[in-house]
């Protein structure tokens, strides 16, 4: 195994660019490799849903299997991240990726023919979710140790967030192309192949391998519970997920109530994603004078205002514009939450800190979907949008705290 590596020399540009992030030695290779593996998470959800529906003919069963898959993946994410912090990415991620992929292949085998037992499908999906490797939190930890300059780290986190957004948009499209030629179970096999291939390339990167040795040899007195200082970023992430959880249902209800074609729904939701990508890139390009903790409540408050105003849109295209404005705050909020988690986490617990933020946004999304489905029809649609905005505004109040002006750069 290679010896631990020291941080790579950093570009000294006055305003470092996104290109400067990728010019750091080994950054491009490592980032591309982990994106290949993370594309699996963009393809697997739809593949599980379609393959189980085809095998059982029941939307209720497929929904239950998806719930088991998502719950096991989210609830055990901090525990899996703790294994990465303790043993290093090479020793922890690769076994998880292989086991996760084998279980996806088993699920594909169960769904090839109709008549599979719902219990066996739920068991395979639950175990697969429980083994899903924490690739996003690990990559963000690699970024934090690869980049000394705080401004470069901010750009790296923004680039990472925008790339992840695009993966979750392109993943279902890739499954849709695959379905033109074969059955849904092939999407599970594709997800397994992407996971193993990308993870193998990721953990064999020199910077990831060296970091693993360094982490494995670290101190033994790391905290095992909820890391100190993570209340703000975790609450912000959970509030973000909760506020956005019902957006898809609200947009569909908007189209139905106004007698618009369902074809406008993907365009409106696409506007939200596009706004998030633009906001993420702009957020990373600004040399902020205020600390991440001081910016976080303003970003969540901005999201709340935009969501509340979206409920007043008179037509689908004005709603698309309003959702794009709301999206501008999404990626910056998550990026800032990850930065704040990285700042406050103890050495040797950064992957777990990022995993808590990741788990929080996913848990908020899952919990809010049920509430949104219950409220639509009982409240006017503008009231549902206003309630989503109020959740984000309340989150801003919860995470607000005085924050001094602090420089972003760790080095002059």
C-alpha positions as CSV (number, residue, x, y, z in Angstrom):
1,X,0.0,0.0,0.0
2,X,1.2,3.5,-0.6
3,X,2.4,5.7,2.1
4,X,0.1,8.5,3.4
5,X,0.2,11.5,1.1
6,X,0.4,15.1,2.1
7,X,-2.0,17.7,0.7
8,X,-1.1,18.6,-2.9
9,X,0.2,22.0,-3.8
10,X,-2.6,24.4,-4.3
11,X,-3.0,27.0,-7.1
12,X,-2.4,30.5,-5.8
13,X,-4.8,32.4,-8.0
14,X,-6.5,35.4,-6.4
15,X,-9.9,34.1,-7.5
16,X,-9.4,30.3,-8.0
17,X,-11.8,28.8,-10.6
18,X,-13.5,25.4,-11.0
19,X,-10.8,24.5,-13.5
20,X,-8.2,25.1,-10.7
21,X,-10.0,22.5,-8.6
22,X,-9.7,19.9,-11.3
23,X,-6.1,20.8,-12.0
24,X,-5.0,19.7,-8.5
25,X,-3.0,16.5,-8.9
26,X,-5.2,13.4,-9.0
27,X,-8.4,15.4,-8.4
28,X,-9.8,14.9,-11.9
29,X,-9.2,11.1,-11.9
30,X,-10.6,10.7,-8.4
31,X,-13.7,12.8,-9.1
32,X,-14.6,11.1,-12.4
33,X,-14.2,7.7,-10.8
34,X,-16.5,8.5,-7.9
35,X,-19.1,10.0,-10.3
36,X,-19.3,6.7,-12.2
37,X,-20.0,4.9,-9.0
38,X,-22.5,7.6,-7.8
39,X,-24.4,7.3,-11.1
40,X,-25.6,4.0,-9.7
41,X,-27.7,5.9,-7.2
42,X,-29.3,7.8,-10.0
43,X,-30.3,4.6,-11.8
44,X,-31.1,2.2,-9.0
45,X,-34.3,3.8,-7.5
46,X,-36.3,3.8,-10.8
47,X,-34.9,0.3,-11.6
48,X,-36.0,-1.1,-8.3
49,X,-39.5,0.5,-8.7
50,X,-40.0,-0.8,-12.3
51,X,-38.6,-4.2,-11.8
52,X,-40.6,-5.0,-8.7
53,X,-43.8,-3.6,-10.3
54,X,-43.2,-5.8,-13.3
55,X,-42.6,-8.9,-11.1
56,X,-45.5,-8.5,-8.8
57,X,-48.0,-6.4,-10.7
58,X,-48.6,-4.4,-7.6
59,X,-47.8,-0.7,-7.0
60,X,-48.4,-1.3,-3.3
61,X,-45.7,-3.9,-3.1
62,X,-43.2,-1.9,-5.2
63,X,-43.9,1.1,-3.0
64,X,-43.3,-1.0,0.2
65,X,-40.0,-2.4,-1.3
66,X,-38.8,1.0,-2.2
67,X,-39.6,2.3,1.3
68,X,-37.6,-0.6,2.8
69,X,-34.7,0.1,0.4
70,X,-34.7,3.8,1.2
71,X,-35.1,3.4,4.9
72,X,-32.2,1.0,5.3
73,X,-30.0,3.1,3.1
74,X,-30.7,6.3,5.0
75,X,-30.9,5.0,8.6
76,X,-27.6,3.2,8.4
77,X,-25.6,5.8,6.4
78,X,-23.8,7.4,9.5
79,X,-22.8,3.9,10.7
80,X,-21.4,3.0,7.3
81,X,-19.6,6.4,7.1
82,X,-18.1,5.6,10.6
83,X,-16.6,2.5,9.1
84,X,-14.9,4.5,6.4
85,X,-13.5,7.0,9.0
86,X,-12.2,4.1,11.1
87,X,-10.8,1.7,8.5
88,X,-10.2,4.0,5.5
89,X,-12.0,4.1,2.1
90,X,-10.1,1.2,0.5
91,X,-10.9,-1.3,3.3
92,X,-14.4,-0.1,3.9
93,X,-15.9,1.1,0.6
94,X,-14.9,-1.8,-1.7
95,X,-16.5,-4.6,0.4
96,X,-19.7,-2.5,0.7
97,X,-19.8,-1.9,-3.0
98,X,-19.3,-5.5,-3.9
99,X,-21.9,-6.7,-1.4
100,X,-24.4,-4.0,-2.5
101,X,-23.9,-5.0,-6.1
102,X,-24.3,-8.7,-5.5
103,X,-27.6,-8.0,-3.6
104,X,-28.8,-5.9,-6.6
105,X,-28.0,-8.8,-8.9
106,X,-30.0,-11.1,-6.6
107,X,-32.9,-8.7,-6.7
108,X,-32.7,-8.6,-10.5
109,X,-32.8,-12.4,-10.5
110,X,-35.9,-12.4,-8.3
111,X,-37.7,-10.0,-10.6
112,X,-36.9,-11.5,-14.0
113,X,-40.0,-13.7,-13.8
114,X,-43.4,-12.8,-12.3
115,X,-44.5,-14.4,-9.0
116,X,-41.7,-13.4,-6.7
117,X,-42.5,-13.3,-3.0
118,X,-42.9,-9.8,-1.7
119,X,-41.0,-10.8,1.5
120,X,-38.0,-12.0,-0.5
121,X,-38.0,-8.8,-2.6
122,X,-38.2,-6.6,0.5
123,X,-35.4,-8.6,2.2
124,X,-33.1,-8.3,-0.8
125,X,-33.8,-4.6,-1.3
126,X,-33.4,-3.9,2.4
127,X,-30.0,-5.6,2.6
128,X,-28.9,-3.9,-0.6
129,X,-29.8,-0.5,0.9
130,X,-28.0,-1.3,4.2
131,X,-24.7,-2.0,2.3
132,X,-24.8,1.1,0.0
133,X,-21.4,2.7,0.3
134,X,-21.3,6.4,1.4
135,X,-19.6,7.7,-1.7
136,X,-20.7,11.3,-1.5
137,X,-19.6,11.9,2.1
138,X,-16.3,10.1,1.4
139,X,-15.6,12.2,-1.7
140,X,-16.3,15.4,0.2
141,X,-13.9,14.3,2.9
142,X,-11.2,13.6,0.2
143,X,-11.9,17.2,-1.1
144,X,-11.4,18.6,2.4
145,X,-8.0,16.9,2.8
146,X,-6.9,17.4,-0.8
147,X,-7.4,21.2,-0.8
148,X,-5.8,23.5,1.8
149,X,-7.3,26.7,0.4
150,X,-10.8,27.3,1.8
151,X,-11.9,29.1,-1.4
152,X,-10.9,26.1,-3.5
153,X,-12.7,23.8,-1.1
154,X,-15.9,25.9,-1.5
155,X,-15.7,25.5,-5.2
156,X,-15.0,21.8,-5.0
157,X,-18.1,21.3,-2.8
158,X,-20.2,23.3,-5.2
159,X,-18.9,21.4,-8.2
160,X,-19.6,18.1,-6.3
161,X,-23.2,19.2,-5.5
162,X,-24.0,20.3,-9.1
163,X,-22.6,17.0,-10.5
164,X,-24.7,15.0,-8.1
165,X,-27.8,17.0,-9.1
166,X,-27.0,16.1,-12.8
167,X,-26.5,12.5,-11.9
168,X,-30.0,12.2,-10.4
169,X,-31.4,13.8,-13.5
170,X,-29.5,11.7,-16.1
171,X,-29.8,8.4,-14.2
172,X,-33.5,7.9,-14.8
173,X,-33.0,9.0,-18.4
174,X,-30.4,6.3,-18.8
175,X,-32.8,3.7,-17.4
176,X,-35.4,4.9,-19.9
177,X,-33.1,4.4,-22.8
178,X,-32.2,0.9,-21.5
179,X,-35.9,-0.1,-21.3
180,X,-36.2,0.4,-25.0
181,X,-34.1,-2.7,-25.5
182,X,-34.6,-4.9,-22.4
183,X,-36.6,-5.4,-19.2
184,X,-36.3,-3.4,-16.0
185,X,-34.1,-5.9,-14.2
186,X,-31.3,-4.9,-16.6
187,X,-31.3,-1.5,-14.8
188,X,-30.4,-3.2,-11.6
189,X,-27.5,-5.0,-13.3
190,X,-26.4,-1.7,-14.8
191,X,-26.5,-0.1,-11.3
192,X,-24.4,-2.9,-9.9
193,X,-21.8,-2.6,-12.7
194,X,-21.5,1.1,-12.3
195,X,-21.1,0.7,-8.5
196,X,-18.3,-1.9,-8.6
197,X,-16.4,-0.3,-11.5
198,X,-16.5,3.3,-10.2
199,X,-15.7,2.3,-6.6
200,X,-12.7,0.2,-7.7
201,X,-11.3,3.1,-9.7
202,X,-12.0,5.5,-6.8
203,X,-10.3,3.6,-4.0
204,X,-7.3,2.9,-6.1
205,X,-6.6,6.6,-6.6
206,X,-3.3,7.5,-4.9
207,X,-4.9,10.2,-2.8
208,X,-7.8,8.0,-1.6
209,X,-5.4,5.1,-0.8
210,X,-3.0,7.3,1.2
211,X,-5.8,8.9,3.1
212,X,-7.1,5.5,4.1
213,X,-3.8,4.5,5.7
214,X,-3.7,7.8,7.5
215,X,-7.2,7.4,8.9
216,X,-6.7,3.8,9.9
217,X,-3.7,4.9,11.9
218,X,-5.4,7.8,13.6
219,X,-6.4,8.2,17.2
220,X,-8.8,5.7,18.9
221,X,-10.7,8.2,21.0
222,X,-13.1,9.4,18.3
223,X,-16.7,10.0,19.3
224,X,-19.2,7.3,18.2
225,X,-22.4,9.1,18.6
226,X,-23.8,12.3,17.0
227,X,-20.7,14.5,16.3
228,X,-20.6,17.7,18.3
229,X,-21.4,20.9,16.4
230,X,-23.6,19.3,13.7
231,X,-26.9,20.6,14.9
232,X,-27.1,23.5,12.5
233,X,-26.1,21.7,9.2
234,X,-28.2,18.7,10.1
235,X,-31.3,20.7,10.9
236,X,-30.8,22.8,7.8
237,X,-30.5,19.7,5.6
238,X,-33.6,18.0,7.2
239,X,-35.6,21.2,6.7
240,X,-34.5,21.5,3.1
241,X,-35.6,17.9,2.4
242,X,-38.9,18.4,4.3
243,X,-39.7,21.7,2.4
244,X,-38.9,20.1,-1.0
245,X,-40.5,16.7,-0.4
246,X,-43.9,17.6,-1.6
247,X,-42.9,19.7,-4.6
248,X,-43.4,17.0,-7.2
249,X,-46.9,16.2,-5.9
250,X,-47.7,20.0,-5.7
251,X,-46.6,20.5,-9.3
252,X,-48.7,17.5,-10.4
253,X,-51.7,18.9,-8.5
254,X,-51.2,22.3,-10.0
255,X,-51.3,20.9,-13.5
256,X,-54.4,18.8,-12.7
257,X,-56.3,21.7,-11.1
258,X,-55.5,24.1,-13.9
259,X,-56.3,21.5,-16.6
260,X,-52.8,21.6,-18.0
261,X,-51.3,18.6,-19.8
262,X,-49.1,16.4,-17.6
263,X,-46.3,17.0,-20.0
264,X,-45.6,20.4,-18.4
265,X,-44.7,18.6,-15.0
266,X,-41.2,17.4,-16.1
267,X,-40.4,20.9,-17.4
268,X,-41.4,22.6,-14.2
269,X,-39.4,20.1,-12.1
270,X,-36.5,20.4,-14.5
271,X,-36.6,24.2,-13.9
272,X,-36.0,23.5,-10.2
273,X,-33.0,21.3,-11.0
274,X,-31.6,23.8,-13.5
275,X,-32.0,26.6,-10.9
276,X,-30.2,24.4,-8.3
277,X,-27.3,23.8,-10.7
278,X,-27.0,27.5,-11.5
279,X,-27.2,28.5,-7.9
280,X,-24.6,25.9,-6.9
281,X,-22.1,27.2,-9.5
282,X,-22.7,30.8,-8.5
283,X,-22.4,30.0,-4.8
284,X,-19.0,28.4,-5.4
285,X,-17.7,31.3,-7.5
286,X,-18.3,33.9,-4.8
287,X,-15.6,34.7,-2.3
288,X,-17.9,34.9,0.7
289,X,-16.8,37.2,3.6
290,X,-19.4,35.6,6.0
291,X,-18.8,32.2,7.5
292,X,-20.8,29.2,6.4
293,X,-22.8,29.3,9.7
294,X,-23.8,32.9,9.1
295,X,-24.9,32.2,5.5
296,X,-26.9,29.1,6.2
297,X,-30.1,30.7,7.7
298,X,-30.2,33.3,4.9
299,X,-30.1,30.6,2.2
300,X,-32.9,28.5,3.9
301,X,-35.0,31.7,4.4
302,X,-34.6,32.5,0.7
303,X,-35.8,29.1,-0.3
304,X,-38.8,29.5,2.0
305,X,-39.8,32.9,0.4
306,X,-39.4,31.5,-3.1
307,X,-41.5,28.4,-2.4
308,X,-44.3,30.5,-0.8
309,X,-44.4,32.8,-3.8
310,X,-44.5,29.9,-6.2
311,X,-48.0,29.1,-4.9
312,X,-49.2,32.4,-6.4
313,X,-48.1,31.6,-10.0
314,X,-51.0,32.0,-12.4
315,X,-49.7,29.6,-15.1
316,X,-47.3,26.7,-15.7
317,X,-44.5,28.8,-17.1
318,X,-44.6,31.4,-14.3
319,X,-44.5,28.4,-11.9
320,X,-41.5,27.1,-13.8
321,X,-39.8,30.4,-13.3
322,X,-40.7,30.5,-9.6
323,X,-39.4,27.0,-9.2
324,X,-36.1,27.9,-10.9
325,X,-35.8,30.8,-8.4
326,X,-36.4,28.4,-5.5
327,X,-33.8,26.0,-7.0
328,X,-31.2,28.7,-6.9
329,X,-31.1,28.2,-3.1
330,X,-31.1,24.4,-3.0
331,X,-27.6,23.5,-4.0
332,X,-26.0,26.4,-2.1
333,X,-27.9,25.4,1.1
334,X,-26.7,21.9,0.9
335,X,-23.1,22.9,0.0
336,X,-23.0,25.3,2.9
337,X,-24.3,22.7,5.2
338,X,-21.6,20.3,4.1
339,X,-18.9,23.0,4.5
340,X,-20.2,23.8,8.0
341,X,-20.2,20.1,8.9
342,X,-16.6,19.8,7.7
343,X,-15.6,22.8,9.7
344,X,-17.0,21.6,13.0
345,X,-16.3,17.8,12.7
346,X,-13.4,16.3,14.7
347,X,-10.4,15.0,12.8
348,X,-11.1,11.4,11.8
349,X,-14.9,11.9,11.8
350,X,-15.5,14.1,8.7
351,X,-17.0,11.3,6.6
352,X,-19.5,10.6,9.3
353,X,-20.3,14.3,9.7
354,X,-21.1,14.6,6.0
355,X,-23.1,11.4,6.2
356,X,-25.3,12.9,8.9
357,X,-26.1,15.8,6.7
358,X,-26.8,13.5,3.7
359,X,-29.0,11.3,5.9
360,X,-30.9,14.3,7.2
361,X,-31.9,15.6,3.8
362,X,-33.0,12.2,2.7
363,X,-35.0,11.6,5.9
364,X,-36.7,14.9,5.5
365,X,-37.6,14.1,2.0
366,X,-39.1,10.8,2.9
367,X,-41.0,12.1,5.9
368,X,-42.5,15.0,4.0
369,X,-43.8,13.1,1.1
370,X,-46.4,11.4,3.2
371,X,-47.5,14.7,4.8
372,X,-47.8,16.4,1.4
373,X,-50.0,13.7,0.0
374,X,-52.3,14.0,3.0
375,X,-52.6,17.8,2.8
376,X,-53.2,18.2,-0.9
377,X,-57.0,18.4,-1.3
378,X,-57.5,19.5,2.3
379,X,-55.8,22.9,1.8
380,X,-55.8,25.2,-1.2
381,X,-52.8,24.7,-3.4
382,X,-51.3,28.1,-2.6
383,X,-51.6,27.1,1.1
384,X,-49.6,23.9,0.5
385,X,-46.8,26.0,-1.2
386,X,-46.9,28.5,1.7
387,X,-46.6,25.6,4.2
388,X,-43.6,24.3,2.4
389,X,-42.1,27.8,2.5
390,X,-42.9,28.1,6.2
391,X,-41.0,24.9,6.9
392,X,-37.9,26.4,5.3
393,X,-38.4,29.7,7.1
394,X,-38.8,27.9,10.4
395,X,-35.6,26.0,9.6
396,X,-33.8,29.3,9.1
397,X,-34.9,30.5,12.5
398,X,-33.6,27.2,14.1
399,X,-30.2,27.4,12.5
400,X,-29.7,31.2,12.9
401,X,-26.9,32.2,15.2
402,X,-24.5,35.1,15.3
403,X,-21.6,34.6,12.9
404,X,-18.5,36.8,12.6
405,X,-16.9,37.7,9.4
406,X,-14.2,35.1,8.8
407,X,-11.9,34.6,5.9
408,X,-12.5,31.5,3.9
409,X,-8.9,30.6,3.1
410,X,-6.9,28.4,5.4
411,X,-3.7,29.7,3.9
412,X,-2.8,33.3,2.9
